[in-house]
Amino acid sequence: MKKLLSALLVMIMIVACMAPAFAEVATPDWAPYDALIAEIKTTTDLSNREALMHQAEDMLMETNALVPIYYYNDTFMMREGIEGYYGNVYGNKFFQYVTFGDATTLRINLASEPDKLDPALNSSVDGACLAIAAFGGLYTHNAEGQLVPNFASGYEMSPDGMTYTFTMKEGLKWSNGDPLTAKDFEYSWKRAAADETAADYSYMFNVIKGWPNELAVTASEDGMTLTVEMAAPCVYFLDLAAFPTYFAVHQASVEGAEGYKAEDGSILNPGAWATEAGFVSSGPFMLTEWKHNESMVYTKNPNWYDAENVKMETLQFMLSADDTAIYAAYEAGDLDFIDTVPTDLIESLKGNPEFYVVDNLGTYYICFNVKSPLFEGKTVEQANAMRKAFSILIDRQYIVDTVGQTGQKPATSFIPAGMMDGNGGVFKVNDDAYTFPVNDGYFAEEVDVEGAIALLESAGFVFENGMLSAETPISFEYLTNEGSGHVAIAECVQQDLAAVGITMTIRTCDWNVFLNDRKNGNYDIARNGWLADFNDPINMLEMWETNSGNNDVQFGR
C-alpha cells in the first residue's frame, strides 16, 4: 500500500535551485544555548559536564528543528585482493597503505565534485577523505582506530592540562620540497580560526586561548615545536589535532593565488589556491589532474615522510553521485572501490564478499530552517508543535527496512547511540543522573497520527475526518542532493505527511549547490547527516551555536 501511495504522490522537482525569501518568523531565543555550550567547554567537573550536555540536547530537541531518522552505518564495495585499506567510525577513509596485487593504480568513487579541497574550508565527509590523502595533521588515526603521531613525533601536556607542546618529526617537506615545520601549523591554525577566513569549522579552535583572532599558538624559532595554550582543559584535543581543519596548508600557495585578495587587501576567496590541480600539499598523494565534475587523479608524493611504504602510484577518482552509473562502472571493472550502491540492489548484495557494512558514529536526520516562511505567523511554540507533528508522522522503521536495508537503528535522539559521554560511560543511556523523556530518546519510534493532528490543531490548523482542511493548507519543499537513497527517503517522508493532507514537493540539487543552499538557509526542510568528528557529545552540540558555520537550521540568526 505504501509503495502504491508513494507512486501516486511522488512529485520530484529537479529544478534550478531557487532561494525562498526569508519571512519574519518567531524563532527560538538561542542566547541561552550559546551560553550553555560555552559553559560546557570551560567546566572541569566531568559529571557536571555530562549533565550540561544532556541539558543542551534537551534544548536542541525541544525545538523539534532536527528530525533524527536513523543512526548511520557505512556501506561500500571493494575488490577482493585489496589490502591495507582502512576507515574509521567518523567516515574517514585511508588509502595510503593500500596494495592490490601488482596494480599501481586504485580506481575509486567517493562522491561527486568536491565542494572545497582546502582542508580549512571543507565541511563534508568526502572532502575530509580527500584532505587525508593530500594533507596531514600533527596526529592521525591508524588502522586500529587509535590516535597516533603523524607530522608530530609526540607531545607533552602541562599538569593542569592548559598547555600542549608538540615536537615535530625531522626532515618534513611539502610536496614541492619546501621544509614543513611547526611554523606552518601556527600559520594554518590561526588562519583557519580567524574571522576573515570564515571557515565553517572555525569554532573547532575555540578550545584554544585567544580564539578566533588571537589564537595562542606559537612555533619555536627553529620550527621544531608548537606550543598551544588552552582556554580550558580539553579531553579531546588530540582528536582535534587529527581533524582536517587542523591540517597544515602552504602559506605561499594560499596567499599567492589569483583571486585570493581584493584590490583593497581584504580576503576575497580564501580557498582560491585549491580550485585546480597542482597545488602544494603535504600528504601521501598530490592532486595532479582535475577534470571538474568528471574525474581527479592523485599521484604519490615522493616527499611524504613515509613515501617508501606507499605502493599505489595513483588514485583515480570518478566524480559522480549517480549510484546506478557508479555501480555499473564497478561491475564493468572500471572501479575498484565505491562508496555507494543503488538502493534497490542492497538486498541482493548481502552476502557478496565485496560488499561491506561497517559501523559509523553519526545520525541521518532532516533539518528545518527555523526562518522558513512555513512558520510565518506562528508563535515559537506553534512552530515547535508543527515540527514535532511532522516528526512523529514519519515511519522510521519503514525507511530503515526499505531504503537503508543494512541494519540501521531508527533514531530517537540527535546524539547517536554508542557515543561516549566524556565521563566513562555511554551518553544515550538512562541512569540515576539522567533519564530521557521517552524510553532512551525524545519520542517513540512508532508513528503517532493522532498526536500529530493534535499538535497541528494546537498550531491553528483545521482537520476534517483526519485530513487537513483546505482552509488551512500546509505545503513546503524538501531539499536533497542526488542519490537514490536520499530521494527514496524523501519519498517516504512525502507519503507519511500526505497521510494527513500535507503537501511536500521534493527538490534535488547537485552536491555543491545543495550544500550551499542548505548552509545559507535557502530551503524549508532539508535532508542532513552528521558523522561525528570525534567521540564526544560536544561535537554534535557545538555545531548549533549561533555563529557556527554548520548551523544550517539558522538558530539565533
MARKOL-584940 format. One line per 8 residues: number of its first residue (from 1); their letters; for each residue x, y, z of C-alpha. Coordinates in pm, 1 decimal. Example, Ala and Ser with C-alpha at 12.3 -4.5 7.8 and 13.67 -1.06 7.14 Angstrom:
BEGIN
1 = as = 1230.0,-450.0,780.0; 1367.0,-106.0,714.0
// end
This chain:
BEGIN
1 = mkkllsal = 0.0,0.0,0.0; 281.7,237.1,87.9; 455.2,174.0,-241.7; 131.7,240.7,-431.2; 69.6,559.1,-234.8; 428.2,665.1,-296.6; 387.9,613.9,-670.3; 77.5,832.4,-670.2
9 = lvmimiva = 228.5,1106.8,-457.5; 585.9,1142.6,-576.8; 636.6,1483.1,-736.4; 1012.0,1513.8,-762.9; 1104.2,1852.3,-898.6; 1454.6,1866.4,-1047.7; 1476.6,2240.2,-1092.6; 1729.6,2518.5,-1072.9
17 = cmapafae = 1780.4,2581.8,-704.1; 1593.1,2899.7,-621.0; 1613.5,3056.2,-277.3; 1286.1,3107.2,-88.2; 1254.7,3456.0,56.1; 1306.7,3484.9,428.5; 992.3,3574.2,618.3; 957.1,3743.3,952.8
25 = vatpdwap = 900.4,3444.5,1177.4; 927.7,3389.0,1550.6; 1239.6,3184.5,1623.8; 1376.0,3035.0,1947.3; 1588.1,3258.5,2170.4; 1925.7,3096.9,2118.8; 2144.1,3301.6,2355.2; 2090.1,3055.7,2644.9
33 = ydaliaei = 2205.4,2769.6,2424.4; 2520.7,2956.3,2322.5; 2592.0,3030.4,2690.7; 2539.8,2666.0,2782.6; 2787.0,2543.3,2519.5; 3042.3,2793.8,2646.5; 2991.8,2662.2,2999.8; 3034.3,2300.7,2885.4
41 = ktttdlsn = 3367.7,2392.4,2728.4; 3504.6,2553.8,3042.8; 3387.2,2321.1,3319.4; 3641.5,2075.2,3456.7; 3383.9,1872.3,3651.9; 3315.1,1577.3,3420.2; 2989.3,1476.8,3590.2; 2860.9,1831.9,3564.8
49 = realmhqa = 2980.2,1849.0,3203.6; 2778.7,1539.2,3117.0; 2469.8,1685.0,3284.8; 2511.1,2012.0,3093.6; 2540.4,1824.8,2763.9; 2212.8,1646.8,2836.3; 2059.8,1985.5,2908.8; 2191.6,2115.8,2575.2
57 = edmlmetn = 2044.3,1823.8,2381.2; 1714.9,1876.9,2565.7; 1710.2,2238.8,2446.0; 1800.4,2135.2,2093.5; 1535.1,1865.6,2070.9; 1266.3,2086.2,2227.1; 1278.7,2299.3,1912.0; 1198.2,1989.8,1700.5
65 = alvpiyyy = 1406.3,2156.7,1427.4; 1612.1,1838.3,1396.9; 1427.2,1522.0,1297.6; 1651.2,1218.0,1354.8; 1578.6,934.2,1112.0; 1837.4,662.7,1181.8; 2185.9,612.4,1318.6; 2443.7,570.9,1046.4
73 = ndtfmmre = 2639.3,275.4,929.4; 2855.5,277.7,617.3; 2831.6,58.0,308.0; 3093.5,24.8,37.2; 3223.0,-222.5,-218.7; 3589.0,-315.7,-254.3; 3759.5,-565.5,-484.1; 3883.2,-891.4,-338.2
81 = giegyygn = 4260.0,-869.8,-314.3; 4273.3,-511.0,-189.6; 4467.6,-496.1,134.0; 4579.8,-212.4,359.6; 4263.9,-3.4,325.1; 4103.6,116.6,648.1; 3838.9,357.9,766.1; 3701.3,470.7,1099.5
89 = vygnkffq = 3365.4,536.5,1264.8; 3384.4,903.3,1159.6; 3359.0,812.5,790.8; 3724.9,883.7,714.1; 3887.2,659.7,454.3; 4260.5,595.6,429.9; 4417.9,471.1,106.8; 4788.8,542.2,160.6
97 = yvtfgdat = 4886.0,185.9,251.1; 4663.5,2.3,2.3; 4803.7,-277.2,-206.7; 4616.3,-458.0,-484.5; 4833.1,-734.0,-623.8; 5073.8,-581.0,-874.6; 4846.5,-283.8,-950.5; 4987.8,64.7,-904.2
105 = tlrinlas = 4657.5,246.6,-960.4; 4345.6,231.7,-745.5; 4019.0,348.8,-906.7; 3772.7,497.8,-658.8; 3439.3,672.9,-631.5; 3358.1,856.6,-308.1; 3119.1,1127.5,-426.9; 3060.8,1385.6,-697.0
113 = epdkldpa = 3256.1,1710.5,-746.8; 3401.4,1811.6,-407.6; 3282.2,2142.5,-268.5; 3621.1,2252.7,-130.6; 3967.7,2095.9,-118.3; 4121.2,2349.8,121.1; 4117.7,2145.9,445.6; 4038.5,2457.3,649.0
121 = lnssvdga = 3725.1,2525.9,444.8; 3595.4,2173.7,388.3; 3294.8,2055.0,589.3; 3196.2,1734.7,405.7; 3296.7,1373.9,468.6; 3410.8,1312.5,111.0; 3619.4,1631.5,130.6; 3776.4,1506.6,453.5
129 = claiaafg = 3877.7,1181.6,281.4; 4043.8,1379.2,1.6; 4215.1,1603.3,257.8; 4353.8,1295.9,434.0; 4500.4,1178.2,102.4; 4672.6,1509.4,25.8; 4745.5,1675.6,361.1; 4812.5,1584.7,721.2
137 = glythnae = 4784.9,1690.3,1081.9; 5003.4,1655.1,1386.1; 4817.0,1332.6,1468.0; 4617.9,1078.9,1266.5; 4418.6,757.2,1307.4; 4572.2,417.6,1245.4; 4402.3,101.8,1120.6; 4303.5,9.6,1476.8
145 = gqlvpnfa = 4126.7,343.0,1523.4; 4389.1,476.0,1761.8; 4530.2,828.0,1758.4; 4898.1,816.0,1663.1; 5162.2,1078.8,1575.0; 5168.7,1193.6,1214.2; 5374.4,1507.8,1147.1; 5440.6,1531.3,1519.9
153 = sgyemspd = 5668.0,1283.7,1691.4; 5486.7,1332.8,2021.8; 5365.7,1590.5,2272.7; 5384.9,1697.3,2634.3; 5092.9,1835.4,2835.3; 5123.3,2053.5,3142.2; 4986.2,1903.0,3466.9; 4686.3,2139.1,3460.1
161 = gmtytftm = 4603.0,2043.6,3101.2; 4633.4,2405.5,2989.3; 4941.4,2381.7,2767.8; 5039.3,2135.6,2494.5; 5383.4,2127.1,2337.4; 5411.2,1922.9,2018.0; 5750.1,1815.5,1881.5; 5775.8,1783.2,1503.6
169 = keglkwsn = 5935.2,1498.6,1311.5; 6259.8,1597.8,1148.5; 6303.7,1644.9,775.3; 5936.4,1700.7,685.5; 5872.6,1852.0,342.1; 5589.8,1991.9,135.9; 5523.4,1827.3,-198.8; 5733.3,2097.3,-372.7
177 = gdpltakd = 6031.1,2026.6,-145.9; 5990.5,2323.1,90.9; 6055.2,2244.4,459.2; 5735.4,2172.2,657.2; 5768.7,2290.9,1015.9; 5572.3,2392.1,1324.3; 5555.1,2742.4,1174.5; 5328.3,2605.5,904.0
185 = feyswkra = 5092.4,2474.7,1171.1; 5099.0,2804.8,1357.9; 5003.9,2986.5,1038.0; 4742.6,2730.5,934.6; 4564.0,2710.9,1269.8; 4549.0,3086.8,1306.0; 4422.4,3119.8,950.3; 4150.7,2854.5,993.8
193 = aadetaad = 4031.5,3011.8,1319.8; 4029.5,3374.2,1202.5; 3706.7,3558.5,1127.6; 3836.9,3677.0,790.6; 3875.4,3318.2,667.2; 3510.8,3242.9,757.9; 3573.1,2867.6,787.9; 3266.4,2663.3,880.1
201 = ysymfnvi = 3475.2,2479.0,1136.9; 3639.1,2786.5,1290.7; 3463.3,2701.7,1617.1; 3674.2,2385.7,1645.7; 3956.7,2613.7,1759.4; 3760.2,2780.9,2040.2; 3916.2,2540.3,2289.1; 4239.5,2736.9,2238.3
209 = kgwpnela = 4304.8,3062.8,2420.3; 4257.9,3375.1,2208.1; 4006.6,3230.6,1961.2; 3926.9,3343.3,1698.5; 4172.0,3616.9,1602.6; 4446.4,3596.0,1867.2; 4499.5,3221.9,1881.6; 4761.1,3131.4,2143.1
217 = vtasedgm = 4965.9,2901.6,1919.9; 5340.7,2961.8,1889.1; 5608.6,2782.0,1690.5; 5965.6,2781.2,1812.4; 6224.3,2973.5,1611.9; 6370.9,2650.9,1471.6; 6024.0,2525.7,1377.9; 6060.6,2204.8,1577.3
225 = tltvemaa = 5798.7,2265.7,1848.0; 5446.9,2405.3,1858.9; 5315.3,2538.4,2188.9; 4939.7,2566.0,2240.0; 4773.9,2747.8,2531.3; 4424.3,2619.2,2602.8; 4117.9,2816.3,2706.2; 4029.8,2524.0,2934.6
233 = pcvyfldl = 4142.3,2161.8,2964.7; 4017.7,1967.0,2663.3; 3997.9,1588.1,2684.1; 3963.5,1550.4,2307.0; 4238.4,1784.2,2190.5; 4441.6,1508.6,2023.5; 4129.2,1420.4,1824.2; 4124.6,1779.2,1702.5
241 = aafptyfa = 4494.0,1760.3,1612.5; 4398.9,1476.8,1373.6; 4098.3,1657.8,1224.0; 4129.5,1803.5,869.5; 4055.8,2162.3,975.2; 4374.0,2135.6,1183.7; 4584.2,2025.5,884.8; 4867.1,2249.3,766.3
249 = vhqasveg = 4848.2,2442.2,439.4; 5128.8,2607.3,240.7; 5126.3,2980.3,316.3; 5291.7,3096.7,-5.6; 5042.9,2897.6,-211.6; 4742.1,3026.0,-18.3; 4840.0,3391.9,-27.3; 4989.6,3391.5,-376.4
257 = aegykaed = 4681.0,3256.9,-551.7; 4499.6,3465.1,-808.7; 4169.5,3581.5,-665.7; 4282.6,3543.7,-303.6; 4256.1,3914.0,-219.2; 4051.8,4203.6,-344.8; 4214.6,4530.1,-453.7; 4154.6,4680.5,-108.3
265 = gsilnpga = 4353.4,4399.2,55.1; 4055.0,4216.0,202.2; 4030.6,3841.2,152.7; 3810.7,3770.6,-145.2; 3837.5,3391.4,-174.3; 4044.5,3216.1,94.2; 4029.0,2887.7,-96.0; 4130.4,3024.7,-437.0
273 = wateagfv = 4460.9,2836.5,-420.9; 4295.6,2490.9,-420.2; 4043.3,2516.3,-702.2; 4257.8,2345.8,-966.4; 4506.6,2057.7,-968.2; 4873.1,2116.0,-897.3; 4862.1,2293.3,-562.0; 5127.1,2225.1,-296.8
281 = ssgpfmlt = 5025.2,1963.6,-42.6; 5189.1,1751.8,225.4; 5023.7,1408.9,243.9; 5090.6,1074.0,80.3; 4938.6,1193.9,-250.4; 4920.3,1510.5,-462.4; 4631.3,1619.6,-684.4; 4784.6,1626.8,-1033.1
289 = ewkhnesm = 4478.2,1622.4,-1261.4; 4124.3,1752.4,-1212.9; 3857.6,1735.5,-1481.4; 3578.5,1912.7,-1299.5; 3260.3,1711.1,-1249.0; 3429.3,1414.6,-1415.5; 3749.4,1285.7,-1255.3; 4053.7,1353.8,-1034.8
297 = vytknpnw = 4397.0,1192.3,-1027.7; 4609.6,1187.8,-713.9; 4975.6,1090.7,-759.5; 5215.3,957.5,-498.7; 5404.0,1234.3,-317.5; 5773.4,1135.9,-301.5; 5833.3,1397.3,-29.3; 5589.9,1244.9,220.4
305 = ydaenvkm = 5779.1,1119.7,523.3; 5659.2,759.2,479.6; 5654.8,750.6,97.5; 5857.5,429.5,86.2; 5554.6,243.2,223.2; 5308.4,389.8,-27.8; 5269.4,129.8,-301.1; 4999.4,294.4,-511.7
313 = etlqfmls = 5139.6,538.4,-764.7; 4799.9,692.5,-842.3; 4448.3,717.7,-705.3; 4193.9,781.7,-979.8; 3860.9,922.9,-862.1; 3540.3,909.0,-1064.1; 3329.4,1213.0,-969.6; 2963.2,1117.9,-971.4
321 = addtaiya = 2660.0,1095.2,-742.2; 2469.1,868.3,-981.2; 2479.6,543.4,-787.1; 2344.9,345.2,-1080.5; 2629.3,465.7,-1303.4; 2880.1,412.6,-1023.6; 2771.4,53.9,-966.9; 2771.5,-13.7,-1342.3
329 = ayeagdld = 3131.6,110.4,-1360.4; 3225.5,-119.9,-1071.6; 3053.8,-417.0,-1235.8; 3233.3,-338.8,-1562.8; 3569.4,-348.7,-1384.3; 3631.8,26.0,-1419.9; 3627.8,96.6,-1045.5; 3791.0,-88.0,-756.0
337 = fidtvptd = 3626.6,87.6,-460.1; 3282.6,252.2,-444.6; 3114.9,425.2,-154.3; 2754.0,380.8,-263.0; 2526.6,132.4,-435.0; 2171.2,170.4,-570.2; 1908.4,123.0,-301.5; 1725.5,-144.1,-499.8
345 = lieslkgn = 2039.2,-361.6,-514.5; 2131.3,-363.7,-145.4; 1931.6,-673.6,-56.7; 2082.6,-874.8,-341.5; 2436.1,-768.7,-246.2; 2416.9,-901.1,108.9; 2649.1,-1196.6,130.9; 2868.9,-1070.5,-152.8
353 = pefyvvdn = 3228.1,-1079.8,-17.3; 3298.3,-745.1,-185.5; 3005.6,-570.0,-10.4; 3085.8,-424.4,331.6; 2871.8,-279.1,610.0; 3072.3,-112.0,886.3; 2988.8,89.5,1195.1; 2968.6,467.1,1186.7
361 = lgtyyicf = 2911.0,716.2,1466.1; 2652.0,961.4,1342.9; 2289.7,1041.3,1263.5; 2094.8,1076.4,938.6; 1835.5,1346.3,1001.2; 1609.1,1608.5,849.7; 1653.7,1971.6,945.2; 1410.0,2261.0,934.9
369 = nvksplfe = 1501.1,2617.4,850.0; 1350.7,2790.6,1154.3; 1323.2,3109.7,945.3; 1125.6,2943.4,667.5; 800.7,3108.4,550.7; 640.5,2778.2,650.4; 628.7,2915.8,1006.4; 518.6,3268.1,921.7
377 = gktveqan = 254.4,3397.9,1163.0; 318.3,3122.6,1418.1; 449.7,3163.0,1769.8; 767.6,2982.4,1872.2; 552.0,2723.0,2048.2; 327.4,2673.0,1745.6; 626.2,2633.6,1513.4; 774.1,2377.6,1753.9
385 = amrkafsi = 442.2,2190.5,1751.9; 435.3,2185.4,1372.0; 784.5,2044.0,1351.7; 713.0,1779.7,1614.6; 395.3,1679.7,1431.6; 590.9,1624.9,1109.5; 848.6,1422.6,1301.8; 607.5,1178.9,1466.5
393 = lidrqyiv = 430.3,1115.2,1134.9; 747.4,962.6,987.8; 775.1,585.5,984.2; 1144.4,544.4,1056.9; 1136.8,166.9,1068.2; 988.9,158.1,718.1; 1274.4,380.4,594.7; 1530.8,150.5,755.1
401 = dtvgqtgq = 1365.1,-163.2,617.6; 1303.8,-43.0,262.1; 1573.0,219.0,196.9; 1858.3,167.7,443.2; 1836.8,-212.2,447.0; 2167.2,-265.7,628.8; 2058.4,-282.6,991.3; 2046.8,86.8,1075.9
409 = kpatsfip = 1869.0,169.3,1402.2; 1578.0,418.1,1399.4; 1692.1,736.5,1573.4; 1504.2,899.3,1858.9; 1773.3,1149.6,1954.4; 2027.5,1360.5,1768.1; 2335.0,1241.5,1957.2; 2388.5,888.7,1823.1
417 = agmmdgng = 2368.9,561.4,2008.0; 2712.5,445.7,2112.7; 2865.8,789.7,2160.4; 3060.6,816.9,2485.1; 2963.6,1073.0,2748.4; 3311.2,1205.2,2831.8; 3268.8,1066.6,3182.9; 3342.0,697.2,3140.0
425 = gvfkvndd = 3004.0,589.5,3008.0; 2768.3,597.5,2708.6; 2563.0,913.3,2658.0; 2238.7,758.5,2527.6; 2171.0,551.1,2839.4; 1925.0,618.1,3119.8; 2091.9,624.1,3460.2; 2049.9,776.3,3805.6
433 = aytfpvnd = 2177.1,1112.9,3681.2; 1958.4,1147.1,3372.3; 1651.1,985.4,3216.2; 1541.8,1055.2,2859.3; 1183.9,1183.1,2811.8; 1064.3,876.5,2614.2; 1241.6,543.9,2660.4; 1603.1,622.2,2560.2
441 = gyfaeevd = 1516.5,921.2,2341.4; 1279.3,1210.8,2284.5; 987.1,1039.9,2110.6; 855.2,691.1,2046.9; 968.7,502.0,1738.3; 607.8,431.6,1639.5; 409.9,666.3,1413.3; 155.0,876.8,1605.7
449 = vegaiall = -103.3,1018.8,1365.5; -347.5,1126.4,1636.2; -71.9,1301.3,1829.4; 44.2,1479.3,1514.8; -308.0,1602.5,1435.6; -348.2,1731.4,1790.5; -17.7,1920.4,1765.4; -113.6,2076.6,1433.4
457 = esagfvfe = -454.4,2175.7,1570.9; -275.4,2346.6,1859.3; -81.8,2543.2,1596.1; -405.4,2667.0,1436.4; -466.1,2410.8,1162.6; -809.6,2263.0,1097.5; -876.5,1894.8,1027.8; -1182.5,1723.4,885.9
465 = ngmlsaet = -1213.2,1345.5,911.3; -842.2,1311.1,987.0; -728.3,1520.4,691.6; -600.7,1876.7,679.0; -872.9,2119.2,575.7; -836.0,2319.0,254.1; -885.0,2636.3,457.4; -554.9,2578.9,644.6
473 = pisfeylt = -323.7,2405.1,396.6; 38.3,2311.7,461.2; 277.5,2290.3,168.9; 655.0,2316.0,154.7; 965.5,2198.9,-27.0; 1210.6,1929.0,78.6; 1569.2,1986.0,-34.9; 1801.7,1695.1,-103.3
481 = negsghva = 2105.8,1612.6,-311.0; 2107.7,1344.2,-576.7; 2128.7,976.8,-489.0; 1865.2,705.7,-495.9; 1874.8,656.0,-118.4; 1827.9,1024.7,-35.0; 1544.4,1060.9,-284.1; 1378.8,740.6,-159.9
489 = iaecvqqd = 1385.5,869.4,198.1; 1230.9,1196.2,80.5; 956.0,996.5,-91.1; 887.5,803.0,229.8; 855.8,1128.7,424.4; 635.2,1268.7,149.4; 387.4,981.7,171.0; 382.4,984.9,552.2
497 = laavgitm = 292.2,1354.7,559.8; 39.5,1313.5,280.1; -149.1,1070.8,502.9; -290.8,1374.4,688.0; -309.0,1604.5,385.1; 28.8,1781.3,398.1; 174.8,1861.1,55.2; 551.2,1820.0,20.6
505 = tirtcdwn = 742.2,1858.0,-304.4; 1098.7,1735.2,-346.4; 1376.4,1948.6,-491.8; 1703.4,1778.6,-586.9; 2027.3,1967.7,-646.4; 2386.3,1892.6,-735.5; 2603.2,1830.7,-429.9; 2775.6,2170.5,-419.9
513 = vflndrkn = 2453.9,2366.3,-477.6; 2278.3,2155.2,-216.4; 2545.3,2223.5,46.7; 2544.1,2595.9,-13.3; 2165.6,2631.5,-28.8; 2133.2,2445.2,298.7; 2412.4,2642.5,461.3; 2261.2,2973.5,351.8
521 = gnydiarn = 1911.8,2882.5,467.8; 1767.2,2867.8,116.8; 1523.3,2589.2,199.0; 1220.4,2491.6,408.6; 1321.4,2139.2,507.8; 1635.1,1955.7,401.2; 1794.9,1617.8,436.3; 2106.6,1625.5,651.6
529 = gwladfnd = 2350.2,1395.6,823.9; 2632.9,1427.1,1069.9; 2915.5,1182.4,1120.5; 3096.7,1265.8,1441.1; 3437.9,1426.9,1411.0; 3537.7,1275.5,1745.7; 3370.3,1062.8,2011.1; 3227.1,1324.0,2244.9
537 = pinmlemw = 2873.9,1475.0,2251.3; 3007.4,1830.4,2235.0; 3086.4,1767.5,1868.3; 2715.1,1715.2,1798.4; 2613.2,2012.5,2012.4; 2859.6,2292.0,1936.5; 2769.6,2287.0,1565.9; 2437.6,2453.5,1655.1
545 = etnsgnnd = 2586.3,2761.6,1818.2; 2460.1,3081.9,1656.6; 2787.3,3163.4,1482.4; 2881.1,2809.5,1380.7; 2941.8,2757.6,1011.1; 2747.6,2431.8,1039.4; 2433.9,2589.6,1187.8; 2219.3,2511.6,882.7
553 = vqfgr = 1898.1,2543.7,1086.6; 1973.5,2917.6,1131.6; 1932.7,2911.7,1510.1; 1982.2,3258.7,1659.7; 2017.5,3430.8,1323.8
// end
